[in-house]
Amino acid sequence: MFKVDMIKKGAEVFFSNGSSMSGSFFVSQRSSTHLGDELVSDLFSTENLYIPFELEDEEIVLLQKKCIAMAILEENELSKDPSRRKEIETQVCFISGETINGKVYTDLPKSHTRLSDFLNYSKDFFCLDVGDRDYLVNSRFVRMIRPGPSA
């Protein structure tokens, strides 16, 4: 029988009702869409409705992506190489009233480097660099986004 080795990636997941849980997502050692390991952000960009998640007590559950408001990843995934990506300071205002300041990084063509281009290209979830952590943010729970002073 063929077995694919998976890598656990820790995260804290926040849901639309305000609850949260900690545990790990499972990613492959090979991505089907780019070079290197699969990323947690890759899981969030698939058409799958549910994502396997291991709770801290080692129970495996299936999380419905549409109910996830945000996930804070234990390991950074974003490429922050300024020679390859444009950095845009951003303030994200959630429907819940919470506000988070961070940065997004875009590698879209120079003709499409606005924050709106990045967000519209990102579809359901986008990555936000907040200090030393990467957040995956569900656009469905965002009320508005303000570009920072450098945008």
N, C-alpha and C positions, 0 to 999 in steps of 0.2 A: 504494500500500500504506500502511496506517495504522501509524504508529510511535508508541509511548508513550515519552516521555523519562523516564529513570530517574535517580535520585539515588543516589550511592554513600555509604554510611554505614559508617565504619570501626569495627572491633571486634576483640577478641581472644576466641577461642572455646576453651573448655575442655571436653574430652570425659570420659566416664565412666571411661576407662582411664588418666587422668592426663595425656594428651597435650594439646597446644594448637596453635593456628595463628592467625595474624593476617591480616587482609584486609578486605573490604568486603561488606556486604549491599546489595542493590538495592531501593530503595523508590520508589513512584510519587509524582509531584507532587500527586496527589489521592488521598485516602483514600476507600474505599468505605463506611467506618463512622463517620466523624466529619469535622469541618471541618479543612481544612489538609492538609499532607503526610501520606502514609502513614508510620508509625513502624516501626522494627525490631521493637518489641514487637507490632505488628499482625501481622507475618509469623509470629511465634511463637504467635499465638493462632488462626491458621487451622487448618483440618482437613488441610492439606497435610502429607505425611510428609517431604518434602524441601524444602530452601530453597537457592536459588542463592547462591553465595558466591565472590567473586573473591579469589584468593590474591595475595600481594604481587608475585609474578612475572607477574600478569595472567591466570593460568590460571583458568578458571571451573569450579568443582566443585559438586556437589549434596550438601549436608550433611543427614544424617538427624536430624531434630529429637529423636527419642527418645534419641539417643546424646549429645546436648549436655547437659552438666551445668550449664554457666553461660557467659554471654557478657558481657564487659565492654565497654560502648559508649564510643566516643571522644567522642560528643556526648551531653549530657543530654537525656532525653526527658520525664522526670517533671515534672508541674506541681506546684510546691511552694508554691502560693498558699495560705497558712493560712486565708484566708477561705472557700475553696472545698473544702479537704481537711483531714482529720484526720491528724496525724503520729503514728506509733507507732514508738517505738524497739524494735529487734528484734535478737536474736542468732540467727543461722542456723548450725546444726551439721550438717555434711554426713556422709554415710555413711563417707567417706574419713578422717574425723577432723578435717578443717579446720573452723575456726569463723570467721565473718565477722559483725561488728557493723555495723548500718546502720539505716535508717528506711524504713518503707513509708508510703504516703500513700493514704488511702481517701476516696472521695467517696460511699460508700454511704449510705442513709438513716440518720438518727440512731438508729433502733432496731436497726441492724446495724453498729455501729462497733467491734466487738471485733476483735482480731487474727484469731481463728478465722473470723469472718465474711468478712474480707478474703481470707484464704488459700483458703477453700472456694469463694469466688466466682471467684478467679483461675484455677482449674483447673490446667493443667499448668505454666505458667511465671508467675512474678510478678516485679515490678520492685522492686529494693532500692537505695536511695540510700546509697552508701558514700563519705562525704567529698565529693569533687568528681566522682565517677563514678557512673553508673547501671549496675547489674548486672541481667541477666535470669537468674533462677534456676529451674532445672528441679526441681519438687517431688519428682520420683521419686528424686532423689539427696540429699534432705534427711532426716536422721535425726530431728531435732527442732528446734523453734523456741521460743526463750524470749522472752517479752515483756520489754521494758526497764522501767526504774523508772516511766516516765510512762504506761505502758499500763493 
